[in-house]
Amino acid sequence: MAIERLRTDVFDVLILGGGINGAGTARDLALRGKLKIGLVEQNHFSSGTSGKNSHLIHGGLRYLKQLDFRLVREALHERAVLLKIAPHLVEPQPFLMPVAGFAKSLYYDLGLTVYDFFDGSGVVPWHRRVSLREVRELEPGLGSPGMTGAMEFYDAQVRSARLVLENIFEAVRNGAACANYVQAESHQRDENGLWQVQLKDSISGDTFEARARVLVDSTGPWAKDPAPRLVRGSHIVMPRLGQSKHAIAHFEDDGRIVFFIPWGERGERTLIGTTDADHQGSADDVHISEEEMRYLRAIAARIFPASAKLEPVATFSSLRPLLVSHGSATKATREHHIYRDPQGIIRITGGKYTTYRAMSEEAADLVTAEVAPGLRGIHLTATTALNGNTPEAVQELLKSTRALAAQYKMAESEIIMLIRQYGVLTTAVLDYVETAEFVGRAKVDAARFVFAAQHEMAIEPRDFMEVSTSLGLEGSDAPIPPASI
């Protein structure tokens, strides 16, 4: 049990924070082998920023507009990597970018040509011009003012929280001790240079000490000394607005880009966001402001006029822990800084969700340089399929959709949904379906509820609703009473 190991073992490294950077660093180190790795998260894994983002893996068109070519190139490289190592959770997403007039068309055509060139992987199609007629055929409800056509380009959509979970689980399978609902209250070094970290188990209330040679701080918005610049990104979730599989990318005059993404586990929602607002409050109290709501709704009414008569079914917000800078939150740098501070703590700050794997590799190199120099050059995460989810394995599952639907007496669409959430663990989840006391999709969700409690460290109902699944973020109800966990 992870808690018992945290009490008794002396770890080579203890990671504080179970968001995407902490999870990715744990996975990276665990794949290198011969290390004792511990990780603690004060809430549930991915319950903060990492699970409440725009759910995209993308190069960042607005960073291209800001001429940050190095960041865009790195992000596009990582996009290609993630499409290969986690094909069940990361998949190509087509976008339409409405344009108004010849000059705008030429401008965005040039920009997307650079975007495609920086990628160069061939894993997604290059962009193309789309006539106004074709746009109307694809999205008859699109009402972008002055639209004369559009650009079609590709990025990728991701099941953000589940990607964090699977990094955690692969680390655990390779020997890491990872515990959620464990908070680090203080730390100091003893006379031998070992870190003594006071931990509190939020479930039992017990406090105890963990010991480690290296301490990594990946607490994101909760980091201190120094604290990051906290920029809030908020989203609203609407009933499905578009008719095609395309997301819409809309540039505002101030440089912000707002996405309208076909979203939800069953594709029944449109995710609209995001905002950029400096956050002055607590990292534990994050929600959309009235100003952000008005901003997103006003844009939505211009791009999809029918949305003006609808109400959001849900909203969610999270904090981007960015490098300290001044000026516009929209233009705040997304660069990262991974370094050993004067105390000797390795800190992971800034960056983008998309580049987490490269950031984790950099952090792991710093760790191994101190505790296991022979492992520093071992870089496996870019070529190792996440939990065995190779493209071939996922494709075989998709080919078996009809057979699995017949075997478990379910709709094929539900089987595909499960494959896109669980990959090679789909049949393990399906085994719970047979015992669920519901019918239809409620039966599937109830089965996943039990699976999350028994196999995914879900403790609170929200762990299932917002991390194991996105049902809560979609505005859906829990499939069974919370007391069942």
Buried (B, 14 or more C-beta within 10 A) or exposed (E): EBBEBBBEBEBBBBBBBBBBBBBBBBBBBBBBEEBBBBBBBBBBBBBBBBBBBBBBBBBBBBBBBBEBEEBBBBBBBBBBBBBBBBBBBBBBBBBBBBBEEEEBBEEBBEBBEEBBEBBEEEBBEBBEBBEEEBBEEBBEEBBBEEBBBBBBBBBBBBBBBBBBBBBBBBBBEBBBBBBBBBBBEEBEEEEEEBBEBBBBBBEEEEEBEBBBBBBBBBBBBBBEEEEBBBBBBBBBBBBEBBEBEBBBBBBEEEEBBBBBBBBBBBEBBBBBBBBBBEBEEEBEEBEBBEEBBEBBBEBBBBBBEEBEEBEBBBBBBBBBBBBEBEEEBBBBBBBBBBEBEEEEBBBBBBBBBBBBBBBBBBBBBBBBBBBBEEBBEBBEBBEBBBBEBBBEBBEEBBEBBEEBBEEBEBEEEBBBBBBBBBBBBBBEBBEBBEEBEBEEBBBBBBBBBBBBBEBBBBBBBBBBBBBBBBBBBBBBEBBBEEEEB
